[in-house]
Amino acid sequence: MNKSKNIIILTVLLNIFCLLFCENQAEPPSNFNDSNAGTIGNPYLISNLENLKWLTETQTVWNKHFLQTDDIDALDTINWHNGQGIGPIGRDSYYETPFPFTGIYDGGNYSIFNLYKDVSGDPYWAVRLSLFDYAVGATFRNIRLVDINFTSSNHWVLGGLVYEANFCVINNVSISGNISLTNLTTSAGGTGGSLIGLAINNTIENCSSYVNIVADTLSNNLGGLIGTLHDSILRNSYFHGNIILTKQNNRSGALFRASNRSNISNCYVTSNSEFHNIFAFVGIIENTTIKNSFWDLESTGVPFFAIDILGDQNEIINTYGLPSNEMKQLTIYEQHGWDFDTIWGINSNFNGSYPFLRSQNPNIEHTNEKEISVLPLVQSFAYPNPVRSNQVTVTTNVRKQGLSLHIYNVKGQLVYQSNDFQTRNDESVFVWNTKDNNNNEVASGFYFYKIEEISNNATLHTGKLIIIK
């Protein structure tokens, strides 16, 4: 009798131990044995955390189709893989023979909560802080990643949903949570963005991020929403998180880090608190078109449009920073062609009064509130900014004779003045050689420029410059 009691007690204790410390067992979807399971007509049904674990561990199905059918609480991933958390879906050659995810994952507008990942102890140089690692020709849609907790104290590459996406379609995806990046060595660093790390030949639309990124690495190449875009389309998306870099960095951007031969439209950036050591809306652009996109000058504290503008085929159309009150006004967006009938909504009691995506918030009413606002009649850009060479170009959308450029240092002292604007197309352009009125090179630091109309000394527009030599 005592022996039987001891067995029962031991069994109970073992069960309690496993509940507390053991990993969930992988479990195939309920329709796994259907003859046509995993097809478009009968996708594998991901209904619980055990199904998700099965997907991460079963690379032979990474070319299939999946449909999430319920909310999934992934808090137990903190106990997976010796505390490293959830493993990546899809792998590239940094890990083994390339085996990308090539299927379709439809989140069904359900959420995955509390995903945990800590790759601090991973021996590989390229460590993926992402749910999907490497994807080719895949589709990701209707996915909600809520309250992720990703950490690394080693080399890292970041892409909360997917790190590297090639020829993929990414539509209606949202992500929120916290990412902490710390390095123990002075040479360590990484690259990426809160949603996607590297996008090559992708179409990305209707996506949002509310992720807070904190990094104290010496080598950061971060984008709020996306790391790098090549030959890709990004539209109708926004970053509403925060980026805190404890060390000064001049290669990161609020929306993305870098873009080449891409097209970006109808995007915005805002935050609940000012970014730290993020100086530009976008990082480095080359032969890229950006139009009808904005960032909140006040909430983010980001002063500049771009760090560097390379190539001769860039188009920057109706893209600039705005004060917070204008970022919350419907008229601003409607005048730039944003679709508030089917794609966007705005409600003064939701999302801090900033535009929201209707597909992600179907129960929130679009109130169609139209406050009276007047768009700034004059805009100007300075590029490259920060300035690392001996030349910076200042442009304004005012096309007229009789404009004057004034450059001031941080003490408010005039260091340079010229009336030599040139008109071309629909703008006026001035190229400054970063020398003062005495033909001496100016020192590194912050500068302010002012564009005036000579006839009446009226200030048309002002801006900031960083000169780094």
N, C-alpha and C positions, 0 to 999 in steps of 0.2 A: 504494500500500500504506500509506504514511504517512498519507494522507488518510483512508483507511478506519479506521485505528487512532485517529486524532484524533476521528472521528465517534463511534466506540464509547466512547472515554474521556469525551467530552462528554456522551453519552447517560447514561452511568453517573453522572457528576457531577450531572446534572440530576435523575436519579431520587433520588439521595441527598438533594439539596437539598429536593425535594418531600416526601420522607419526613420530613425534619426540620422544615420550615417551612410547607409547603402545607396548606391545609385539606382535610379529607376531602371527597370528592365525594358529593353526595347520590345515593342509590340507592333506587328504588322497591322495595317489598316483593316477595318472590318470587312472590306470588299476585296481583300488581297487575293483570294482564291477564285474570284470571278474570271472567266476566260478572257474578257476584254478589259480587265482592270489596268489602270494607268494610262488609258487613252483619253482623248478629248471627250468622248461620249461617256466615259465612266472613269473619271480621275480617281486616284487613290485618295481616300478620305482621311484627313489628318484631324483627329477629334480630341486628342489628349497629348500629354507630355510624353507618354510612352511611344505614341506614333511618331512624334517629332524626333525622339531619340533614334528610332528605327531609321528614319530618313537620313539622319546625320551619319549613320554607321553603314548604310547599305548603298554603296556607290553603284551597284548594278542597276539601280532604279533612277539614277540621276538624269536620265534622258526621258523620264516619264512625266505625266501630268498629275498635279496635286490640287486638291481643294480643301481648305480648312473649313470645318463645319461647326466650330464652337470656340469660345474664348479658352485660352490655355494659360494657366499660371505656371510659369517656368522657374519659380523660386528655388526648386530643388536642384537646378543646374549648378548651384554653388558647391554641391557635393560631387560633381562629375569630374572625371579625369584628374583625380588627385588634387582637386581644388582649382583646376584650370577652367572649369565651366564647360559650356557647350562646345562641341567640336565643329569645325567648318564643313559646310556642304559644298563640294567641289574643291579640288586641289590642283595646284600647278606644280611645276617642276622643282620648286624650292623644297617640296615635301617628298615627291615621288614622281613616277611617270605621270604626266599631265592627265587629269581625268576631270574635265569641267562639268558643271551642271548645265545641261542643255535643254531642260524641260520647261514646264510652265508651273509656277506656284501662284495660285489664286488664294489670297487670304480670306475671301468671302466677306470682307469688311468686319471680320472678327479680330480680336486682339491676342497678341502673345505678350504676357506681362513678365517683368522681372528676369529677363535673360541675363545671365551672369557669365563673364568671361575674364579671366586673368591669365595673361600669357607671359608673365614676368619670368617664369622659369623655363620657357621654351628655348631649346638649344639652337633653333634656326635663326638666321639673320632676319629674314623677312617673316614677321609674325603677324598673322591676320587677325585684327580686332574686328571681326565681322561674323554674321550668321552664315552667309554664303561667301565662299572665298573666291572662286574663279568660275565665271559663267561665260558661255559662248552661245549666241543665238537663242538665249532664254527669254522668258517673259515673267516679270514679277508685277503683280497687280493686286489692288484691294487689300494691302497688308498694313497692319497696325502693330508696331513694336513699341510697347509702352514701358517706361521706367527701366530701360536697360542699365546695366552696371558693368562697364568695360574698363579694365585696368591693365597697364603695363609699366614695368620698371626696367625695361630692356629696349632693344630696338623694336620698332613697331611700324606697321602700316595699317591705316584706319579706313573702314568703310562699313558703318553699322549694319546696313542691309547686305551689301556685297562689296568686296574690295575691288576686284577687277571684272568689268563687264564689257564684253566685246559683242557688237552687233545684237544688242539686247533692247527690249522694250520694257520700260519701267514706268508704270502708270498708277496713280492713286495710292501712294505709299506715304505713311507718316511714321515718325520716330521721335521718341522723347526719352529723357534719362540723363545719365552722367557718364562722362568719359574722363579718366584720370591718367595722364601720361607723365611718368617720371623716369629719369635716367640716372644710373649710378656712375656712368663714365662721361667724360667731357666730350667724347666723339660720337656718342650715341644720338640717334634721332629718328625721324620718320616722316611719313607723308600721308595725306589722305583727307577725307571729309567725313562728317557725321553720318551721311547717308550712303555715299558712294566714294570709293577711293579713286579709281581710275576708270574713266568711261571712254571707250573707243567705238565710234560708229554706233552710238546709242540714240534712242529717242526717249527723253525723260520729261514727263509732264505730270502736273497735278500732284506734286510732292511737297512735303513740309517737314521741317525738323524743329524740335524744341529741346535740343540736346545742349547741355552745358559741358564745355570742354575746358579742362584745366591742364596746362602743360608747363613743365619747368625744364624741358630739354634745351640744350644749346642749339640743336639743329632741328628746327620745325619748318615744315612746309604744309600748312593747314589751310583748308577752306571750310567755311561754316557748313555749307550743304554738301559740296563735292570737292574732291581734291583736284583732279585734272580732267579736262575734257579735250578729246581729239575728234574732229570730224563728227561732232554730235549736236543734237538739238536739245535745248533745255528751255521749257516754257511753263508758264502758269504754276510757279513754284516759289517757295520762300523759306528763309531761315529766321526763326524767332527764338533762338537760343542765346548762348553767351560763349565768348571765347576769352580766356584769361591766360596769357603767356607771361610767365614771370621773368623771362629774359627777352630783351629787345629782338625783334625779328622783322625783317624787311621782305619776306618772301611769302607771306600769308595774306589771304583775302577774306572778307566777310562772307561773300557768296561762294566763291571758288578760288583755288590757288592759282591755276593756270588754265589757259584755253588756247587751242590752235585750230583754225579752220572750223569754228563752231558758230552756232546761231543761238543767241539767248534772247528771250523776249518775255515781257509781262512777269517779271520776277521782282521780289523785294526782300529787304533785310531790316529787321528791327530787333529789339532786345528789351528785357526788363531792367537791365543795368548796363553800364558802359563796358565795352570791350577794353582789353588791356593789351597794349603793344600790337594792335591791329590798326594799320594806318589807311587801308584802302578797301573800297567796296569789292573790287576784284583784284587779283594779284597781277599776273603777267598775261597779257593777251597778244595774240599774233594772228593776223588775218582773220579776225573774228568780228561778227556783227552783234551788237548789244543794243536793244531798243525797248523803249517804253518800260523801263525798269528803274527802281528807286531804292534809296536807303534812308533811314531815319538819322539825320545828323545829330540830333540831341540824345536819343536813347542809346545809340551805339557809341557816340563820340568819335566816329570815323570821319576824318576830314576830306579824304581824297577819293577820286574815282578809281585810279589804277596805280600800281607800283611801276610797271613798265608797259609801254605800248610798242610792239615790234612789228615789222613788216609794213607794207604800203597798201594793204587791202582791208584795213579795219574800218568799220562803220559804227559810230556811237551816236545813236539817234534818240532824243528825248529820254536821256538817262542821267539822273543827277540826284544829289542828296536834298532832302526836304526837312523842314522842321516838323516836329511831332504832330502838331495840329493839322498840317496839310496832309500828312501820311494817313490820317484817319478820315479824310473827306472823300466821299464818293465821286464828286465832280472831277477831282484830279485824275482818277483812273479812267472814268468814262471818256474824258477828253482825249485819252491816249488809246482808246479802242479796246479796253478790257471788257470782257463779256460778263456782265452781271445778270444776264438772263438765265444762263445754264451753268457757268463755271464758278464764278465768284459770288460771294455775298458779303454784306457788311451789316453789323449790328452793334450799336453803341454799348450794349451790355455783354458782349462776347468778344473774346480774343483781344482784349484791350482796345477795342474799337478799330483794330486793323482788319483788312480784308481776310476772309477765310474761304476755304475751298468747300463748296457745297457737297461734293462727293464724299468728303470726310466728316461732314457735320450735317447730315440730312434732316435732323430734327431742329436745327437752329434757323429761325426765320430771318430772311433778308428783309430789312426794314426799309430799304430804298430811301434812306435819309440823305437829303441833298443840302448840305450847308453851302452858303454862298462863299465861294473862294475864287481867287484870281491867281492863275498860274504866274510864276515869275516870268516877266517879259524878256528878261535877259539871263542867259546862262553862259558860263565860261569853263574851260578846262585847261589844265596845265599838264603836259606830259613830255618825257617821263616824269613821274612823281612818286617816290623820291628821285632826285636828280643825281646821277652818279657820274655824268660826263660834264662837258663844258658847254652844254646846249640844252635849252628847254624851250618848248613851243607853247605859247599861250594863245588860245582861240576863244572867240566869242561869237554867238549867233547874231550879233548886231553887225550888219553889213553896211557900213557907211564910212565916209571920209571924216577926218577930224577926231580920231580917238587917241588917247594918251595912256601909256602904261607907267605905273608907279610901283616900285619895289621898296618895301620897308623891312627892316630887321625887327627882332622881337622887342626892341626898346622903342619902336615907333619912329626910328630915324630913317629918312629917305636915303637909300643907297643908290638908286638908279631911276632914271626917268627918260622916256623917249616917246616921240609921236609917230614912230615909223611903223605903223600897222599897214599890212597889205590885205587887200580884199580878194577873196577867191570864192567861187561858188556862192554859197549862202552864209559865209562867215568872214570874220576879220581875223588875221593871223599875225602874230609877232614872235620872232625867234630871238631869245635873249642868250647871250654868250656867258652868262653868270659873272660878268665883270661890273664893277661899280662905275660911277660917273667919272672917276679918275683912271679908268681902264685897269684897275687892280682886281685880281680874282677875289671874290667874296669867300668868306669862311664857311665851313660846314655849319648847319643849323637850320632853324625855322625862319621862314620869310613869309611876308604877306604881299600880295599884289592887288592893285586897284586899277580898274579900267574906268577912265573918265572921258566925258565928251568935252572937247577943248573949248567949244564956243560958250559954254555956260558953267564949266567946272563941275558938272553934275556927275556923281558917282553912278556908274551903270552896273558894276558888279565887282565883288571882291573874292579872293580865294587865298589858299595857303600853299606853301612849298616847303619841302624838306630837301636840303642840299647835303649830300654825303660825299666827301672826298677823301 
